[in-house]
Amino acid sequence: MSVILAASGRSAALRATDRWVAIDGDDTGLDPARRAADLADRLEAAFYAVRDDWLALARDLRRQPTADLGIAPTAAANISDLGLMLAWTRLIAGWAAAADTRVGVVCADPWLFRHLAALPGVAAADPPPDLLRPALRLAARGLLARGRVALRMASAALSLRAQRRTAARRQPALLVYGHPASSRDGTDAYFGNLMHRLAHLVRVLHVDAPPARVRDLADGRRTVSLHGFGSPLFALARLPVARWRPNAATAHPWLVRRAAARGGATGHPAMVRWQVHCQDRWLAACRPPVVAWPWENHAWERAFTRAARERRTATLGYQHSTVARGEWNYAPGEATGRPDRVFCAGTAWRNRLIGFGHAPDPLRVAGALRAATNRMPRFDPQAPVFVAL
């Protein structure tokens, strides 16, 4: 065996290895001089090499009933570490296939340990770390977190229920987050002065905006919150039990179970379910002819697009941010979850989206809101470059 897997650096079996890495756990007692060199570069290269593996796994996971409540099925690398776990897998599998050196791997994560121990060429020097207690701890934390979300969302729905009656019907809408830079007069951090230019346009606030922020921005009929369309009974009954439940028959089952356990330990599934519940009820009640929003291709957005299409509401996705090399949540997934049109911040990002697999026709080159005034920033040749535009 070329790879020796241990739960702690104190394992005697690691003394016979040529070099070692510590993914998770205590590396006390290991010789720092034998730590694997260039690990950061190797791991980053492995991370980008597993892109297609994660996207294929994500597509399979999204076919399951509760996938919209999970983080890993979105392939969003900034909020899920499943890609990093796949990168470690690729790296260690490569070492295990080599016969010229012996590598020690320290891993105390109970799910990842079991996953790595099953790889060809990997020998586990220690018993697998205890799984029951961390799983129960994460499950209990998740139940408490979702229960807290349920109480907050039920309270928000009750306090803002009057907005359901005042919301404009059959009007084009902007679906936006409650950004601190947005204002009551209709100026919006994402869409600038568009509401001033189009008097018939309304603004609908995502459930991330708490009631206090909603009241700061609400001005009667033109700005309302999705909270007002939600059912308090739904919040109390359904949100505490909302979580991603992947089927056992998937690729990399231990990594998928790990992702589900860690994602289920937060309030994220409850917030996604509440967003989808509220946006569905708003679409049914107000029937907007067209909706535009800052698009990042997350699970709630794919659900929104599908629901809008069923009600013949046109959907316009405005590219929210740069499409970085590792932002794989922008990969297309199912065609039914893609907006009718996506407006890109430039040709470079349109090309990046096409490279991810998007069809070119729905992608339009538009622009990006760079400054709120006509005054250009002063150029300082000695200043550091923050981001090149």
C-alpha positions in Angstrom: 0.0 0.0 0.0 1.3 3.4 -0.9 -1.0 5.5 1.4 -1.3 4.9 5.1 -4.5 6.5 6.6 -4.6 7.4 10.3 -7.0 9.3 12.5 -4.1 11.0 14.4 -0.5 11.9 13.8 0.4 9.9 16.9 -0.3 6.6 15.0 2.9 4.5 14.9 2.2 3.4 11.3 3.0 6.9 10.1 6.6 6.6 11.1 7.3 4.3 8.2 6.0 6.8 5.6 8.3 9.0 3.4 6.0 12.1 3.7 2.7 13.0 5.2 -0.3 15.4 4.9 -2.9 16.3 7.5 -6.4 16.9 6.1 -8.1 17.1 9.5 -6.8 16.1 12.9 -3.9 16.2 15.3 -0.5 16.1 13.5 1.5 16.2 16.7 4.5 13.9 16.6 5.1 14.0 12.9 8.4 15.3 11.5 7.8 18.7 9.9 10.6 18.0 7.5 8.6 15.2 6.0 5.5 17.2 5.3 4.5 16.9 1.7 5.9 19.8 -0.4 3.9 22.1 -2.7 0.6 20.8 -1.2 -1.3 23.9 -1.8 -0.5 24.0 -5.5 -1.2 20.2 -5.8 -4.5 20.5 -4.1 -5.6 23.5 -6.2 -4.7 21.7 -9.4 -6.7 18.7 -8.2 -9.6 20.9 -7.3 -9.9 22.3 -10.8 -9.4 18.8 -12.3 -12.5 17.4 -10.5 -14.8 20.1 -11.9 -16.6 17.7 -14.3 -16.8 15.0 -11.6 -18.6 17.4 -9.2 -20.9 18.8 -11.9 -21.9 15.2 -12.9 -22.5 14.3 -9.3 -24.5 17.5 -8.8 -26.7 16.8 -11.8 -27.5 13.3 -10.4 -28.2 14.7 -6.9 -30.5 17.4 -8.3 -32.8 14.7 -9.7 -33.7 13.7 -6.2 -36.8 15.2 -4.5 -35.2 17.3 -1.8 -32.1 18.4 -3.7 -33.2 22.1 -3.8 -32.6 22.1 0.0 -29.0 21.0 -0.3 -25.9 23.1 -0.9 -23.7 20.5 -2.6 -26.1 19.9 -5.5 -25.6 23.5 -6.6 -21.9 22.9 -7.0 -21.3 26.3 -5.3 -17.7 26.1 -4.2 -17.9 29.2 -2.0 -20.5 27.6 0.3 -19.9 23.8 -0.1 -16.6 22.0 0.4 -17.7 18.8 -1.5 -15.4 19.9 -4.4 -12.5 20.1 -1.9 -13.3 16.6 -0.7 -13.2 15.4 -4.3 -9.9 17.1 -4.8 -8.4 15.4 -1.7 -9.8 12.1 -3.2 -8.0 12.7 -6.5 -4.8 13.6 -4.8 -4.7 10.6 -2.5 -5.8 8.2 -5.2 -2.8 9.4 -7.3 -0.4 8.8 -4.4 -2.0 5.4 -3.8 -1.4 4.4 -7.4 2.3 5.3 -7.2 4.7 2.6 -6.0 7.8 4.8 -5.5 6.8 6.4 -2.1 4.7 5.9 0.9 2.5 8.8 2.1 0.8 9.1 5.5 -2.6 10.8 5.6 -4.0 12.2 8.9 -7.8 12.5 8.8 -10.1 12.6 11.8 -13.3 13.4 9.8 -15.4 10.3 10.2 -17.1 10.5 6.8 -14.0 11.4 4.9 -11.9 8.7 6.7 -14.4 6.0 5.6 -14.4 7.4 2.1 -10.6 7.4 1.8 -10.2 4.0 3.4 -12.2 2.4 0.6 -9.8 3.7 -2.2 -7.6 1.1 -3.8 -4.0 1.3 -2.4 -5.1 3.0 0.9 -4.5 1.1 4.1 -6.2 2.3 7.3 -3.9 2.1 10.3 -6.6 3.1 12.8 -10.2 2.2 13.2 -12.6 4.7 11.7 -13.3 7.7 13.9 -16.7 7.7 15.8 -19.5 8.7 13.5 -22.6 8.5 15.7 -21.8 11.3 18.1 -20.8 13.9 15.5 -23.8 13.0 13.3 -26.2 13.4 16.3 -24.6 16.6 17.3 -25.0 18.1 13.8 -28.6 16.8 13.6 -29.5 18.4 16.9 -27.9 21.7 15.9 -29.8 21.7 12.6 -33.1 21.1 14.3 -32.5 24.0 16.6 -31.3 26.2 13.8 -34.3 25.4 11.6 -36.7 25.8 14.6 -35.3 29.3 15.2 -35.7 30.1 11.5 -39.3 28.9 11.6 -40.2 31.2 14.5 -38.5 34.2 12.8 -40.2 33.6 9.4 -43.6 33.0 11.0 -43.2 36.3 12.8 -42.1 38.1 9.6 -45.1 36.7 7.7 -47.5 37.9 10.4 -46.0 41.4 10.7 -45.9 42.0 6.9 -49.2 40.2 5.9 -50.8 43.5 5.0 -48.4 43.9 2.1 -50.2 40.9 0.4 -53.2 43.1 -0.1 -51.4 46.2 -1.3 -48.9 44.5 -3.7 -49.3 45.5 -7.3 -50.8 42.9 -9.7 -49.7 42.1 -13.2 -46.7 44.6 -13.0 -43.1 43.9 -14.2 -41.0 43.3 -11.1 -37.5 43.3 -9.8 -36.8 40.5 -7.3 -33.9 41.8 -5.1 -32.1 41.3 -1.8 -32.5 43.8 0.9 -29.2 45.5 0.2 -28.0 48.2 2.7 -27.3 50.6 -0.2 -30.9 50.4 -1.5 -33.3 53.2 -0.5 -37.0 53.9 0.0 -37.3 56.2 -3.0 -36.8 53.2 -5.4 -33.0 53.6 -5.9 -31.7 50.0 -5.8 -28.2 48.7 -5.2 -28.7 46.1 -8.0 -30.7 48.1 -10.6 -29.7 51.7 -9.9 -32.4 54.2 -10.8 -34.4 51.8 -13.0 -37.6 52.3 -10.9 -37.3 56.1 -11.4 -37.2 55.6 -15.1 -40.0 53.0 -15.3 -42.9 54.1 -13.2 -44.8 50.8 -13.6 -41.9 48.8 -12.2 -42.3 47.2 -8.7 -39.6 45.9 -6.3 -40.1 42.6 -4.4 -37.7 41.9 -1.5 -36.2 38.4 -1.1 -36.7 36.7 2.3 -33.2 37.7 3.4 -34.6 41.1 4.3 -36.0 41.1 7.9 -39.1 43.1 8.7 -37.2 46.2 10.0 -35.3 46.4 6.7 -38.5 45.9 4.7 -40.1 48.8 6.5 -37.1 51.0 5.7 -37.6 50.2 2.0 -41.4 49.7 1.6 -43.3 52.6 0.1 -46.8 51.3 -0.3 -47.4 49.4 -3.5 -44.1 49.6 -5.3 -41.9 47.8 -2.8 -43.1 44.8 -0.9 -41.6 41.7 0.8 -42.1 38.1 -0.1 -42.6 37.5 3.6 -46.1 39.0 3.3 -47.1 36.2 1.0 -45.9 33.4 3.3 -48.1 31.3 5.6 -47.1 31.4 9.3 -48.5 27.9 9.7 -46.3 26.6 6.8 -43.3 28.1 8.5 -44.0 26.5 11.9 -45.0 23.1 10.5 -42.6 22.6 7.6 -39.4 24.6 8.2 -38.1 22.7 11.3 -38.1 19.4 9.3 -36.8 20.9 6.0 -33.5 19.3 5.1 -31.7 17.6 2.2 -32.2 13.8 2.2 -30.0 12.3 -0.5 -30.6 8.8 -1.7 -28.1 6.2 -0.6 -27.4 5.1 -4.2 -25.1 7.8 -5.4 -21.5 8.1 -6.4 -19.2 8.9 -3.4 -21.9 8.0 -0.8 -19.7 8.9 2.2 -19.0 12.3 0.9 -22.6 12.9 0.0 -23.7 11.8 3.5 -21.1 14.2 4.9 -22.4 17.1 2.8 -25.9 16.4 3.9 -25.0 16.2 7.6 -23.0 19.4 7.5 -25.6 21.3 5.4 -28.4 20.0 7.6 -26.7 21.5 10.7 -27.6 25.0 9.6 -30.8 27.0 8.9 -30.0 27.0 5.2 -32.6 24.4 4.1 -35.3 26.2 6.0 -34.5 29.5 4.4 -34.5 28.0 0.9 -37.8 26.3 1.6 -39.3 29.5 2.9 -38.0 31.5 -0.1 -39.5 29.0 -2.6 -42.8 28.9 -0.6 -43.2 32.7 -0.6 -42.1 33.2 -4.2 -44.6 30.6 -5.4 -47.4 32.3 -3.6 -46.4 35.7 -4.8 -46.3 34.5 -8.4 -49.7 32.9 -8.1 -51.2 36.1 -6.5 -49.6 38.8 -8.5 -49.0 37.2 -11.9 -46.1 39.5 -13.0 -45.6 39.5 -16.8 -41.8 39.6 -16.3 -39.4 39.4 -13.4 -35.7 40.4 -13.4 -33.3 39.6 -10.6 -29.5 39.4 -9.8 -28.8 35.9 -11.1 -26.4 33.4 -9.6 -28.1 30.1 -10.6 -28.7 28.9 -7.1 -31.3 26.3 -6.1 -34.1 28.8 -5.2 -33.5 30.6 -8.6 -33.9 27.4 -10.5 -37.1 26.7 -8.6 -38.3 30.3 -9.3 -37.7 30.0 -13.0 -39.6 26.7 -13.2 -42.6 28.1 -11.3 -42.5 31.3 -13.4 -42.5 29.4 -16.6 -45.6 27.4 -15.5 -47.4 30.7 -15.0 -46.1 32.2 -18.3 -44.0 34.8 -16.5 -40.9 35.8 -18.4 -37.6 35.6 -16.5 -34.6 37.8 -16.9 -31.4 37.0 -15.1 -29.0 39.9 -14.6 -25.5 38.5 -13.9 -24.9 39.4 -10.3 -21.1 39.0 -10.1 -18.0 38.0 -12.0 -18.2 34.4 -13.2 -14.9 33.2 -11.7 -13.1 30.1 -12.8 -14.3 28.1 -9.8 -17.9 29.4 -9.6 -19.4 26.2 -10.9 -22.9 27.1 -9.6 -23.2 28.9 -12.9 -23.0 25.6 -14.8 -26.4 25.2 -16.6 -27.8 22.0 -15.0 -31.4 21.5 -16.2 -32.7 23.7 -19.0 -36.0 24.2 -17.1 -34.1 26.1 -14.4 -32.4 28.6 -16.6 -33.9 32.1 -17.1 -35.4 33.0 -20.5 -32.7 35.6 -20.9 -29.4 36.2 -19.0 -27.8 39.6 -19.3 -24.1 39.4 -18.9 -21.7 42.1 -17.6 -19.5 41.7 -20.7 -18.3 39.5 -23.5 -15.8 37.8 -21.2 -18.5 36.5 -18.8 -20.8 35.5 -21.7 -17.9 33.4 -23.1 -17.3 31.9 -19.6 -21.0 30.9 -19.3 -20.9 29.4 -22.8 -17.7 27.5 -21.7 -19.7 26.1 -18.7 -22.2 24.7 -21.2 -24.9 27.4 -21.5 -26.6 27.7 -24.9 -25.4 31.0 -26.5 -28.8 32.3 -27.7 -30.3 33.2 -24.3 -27.2 35.1 -23.3 -27.1 38.8 -24.0 -24.2 41.2 -23.4 -25.4 44.1 -21.4 -23.3 45.9 -18.8 -22.5 46.4 -15.2 -23.5 49.2 -12.8 -20.1 50.5 -11.8 -20.9 54.0 -10.4 -24.0 55.7 -9.2 -22.9 59.2 -10.4 -21.3 60.7 -13.6 -18.1 61.5 -11.7 -15.3 59.1 -12.5 -12.8 58.0 -9.9 -9.5 59.7 -9.8 -6.7 57.6 -11.2 -3.7 57.1 -8.9 -0.7 55.4 -10.7 0.8 54.5 -7.3 -2.3 52.8 -5.9 -2.6 49.0 -5.7 -4.9 47.3 -8.2 -7.9 45.8 -6.4 -9.6 44.3 -9.5 -9.0 44.8 -13.1 -12.1 45.7 -15.2 
